[in-house]
Amino acid sequence: MARVRRHTSHNPVWRTDEILLGILQQLASTALIVSAFVLVVSTNQSRAAGSALLLGLLISALTRANQIRFRTAVEYLVAVAGACAVLAPWMLGFAAHDFATWAHLTLGILSVGCAMVWLKFEREP
């Protein structure tokens, strides 16, 4: 009898590229958290700092939840949080502040990109 190999999302083996991508995603969320403290201390940008802190903590928590292996649902949430980080400077009115805007744009795009790559890994057999 031939064995049928099924693709499951509970693959216990982590590939090197998945580990590196997780580290990159965690670094992006940590950089958002650190930028929140820089914004509060140096520029008194409370809206930008609150946005960076909230989104950084959310992305960090979701990245850690990915270790439980609910990859698809978690990564869609990371992509949404990253998109919120990209849009936050204009939605919250701090687009005139260069550091806050570039931190949100760069780290938001990085988070969305990592989430899309994770989702691509999930579709691979």
N, C-alpha and C positions, 0 to 999 in steps of 0.2 A: 504494500500500500504506500502511496505517496503521501508525504506530509505536506500540509498546506501551511505556508508561513503567512501569518497575519500581522499587519502593522498595528501596533498599539501605541497609545500615547504614554504608557507607563513603562517606557524603556529605562531600565535601571542604569544603563551605561551612559555616562556623559562624555561627549566628544570634546576634544581640545578647543575647537572653534566655539562651541557652546559655552565653555568655561570662560574663554577670553571675552566673548560677547557679554556675558553676565557681569564680568569685572568692569567692562567699559560702561555698561548701563549703570552699575552701582557708582562708578566714579562720576558720571554725569549728575546723578542725584545728589551725591556728596558735594559736588561743586556748586549746585544750586543752593544747598543748605549753607555752605560757607559764604557764598555771595550774599545771602540774606544778612548775615552778621556784618559783613563788610559794608553793606548798604546802610544798616542802622548806625554803625559806629562812625563812618566817615561822611555820609551825606544826608542822614536823617530822612531817607526816602522810605517811609513806613509802609506805603502801599506796595511798592516794589519788593521790599524786604518780606512783607507778609506773604505775597504771592510766591516768591522764591522759596521761602521756608515751607509753606504748605505743599506746593507742588514737588519740592525736593523730598520731603518726608513721604508723600504719597507714592512717588516713583520708587523710592527706596524700599518701602513696605511691599509694594507689588513685585519688585524684583526679587525680594527675599521669599515672597509667597510662591514665586515660580519654582523654587526648589522643591515644593510639594508636588509639582508637575501638573498644575492646571494651566498649562502653557497658553492655550488659545484664548481663554477668557481673560487671563491676567494680562497678556500682551496687548489685547485690544484696549484694556483699561490704561495701560502704560502709553499706548499711542494717543488716546484721548487726553491724558494728562500732559503729554508732550505738546500736543496741539494747543492746549490751553496755555501752556507756557509761551508758545510762539505768539499767540494772540493777546496775551495779558498786557503788554505795554500799551496797546491801543485801547483795550477794553477798560483798563484801570487808570488810564490817563498819565502814564509816566514815560511815554515814548520820547520825550525831550531829553531825558537823562540817558546819556550814552552807555555808561557801564551797565545799568539795569536792563536797558533794551538789548544790548548785545549778549549779555549773560543769558537772558531769557530766550532769545532767538537761537543762539548757538547750542545751548544745552537742551532746549526743547526739540530742535531738529535732530540732535544726536539721539535723544530718547525715542523719538518717532522712528528714526532710521533703525535703531537697534530692535525695536519692537517688530518692525516689518521683516527684518532678517530672521528674528525668532519665529515669526509666523511662516516664513519660507522654509525654515528647518522642519517645522511641524508637518508641512505638506510633503516633505521628502519621504520616500519609503524606507 
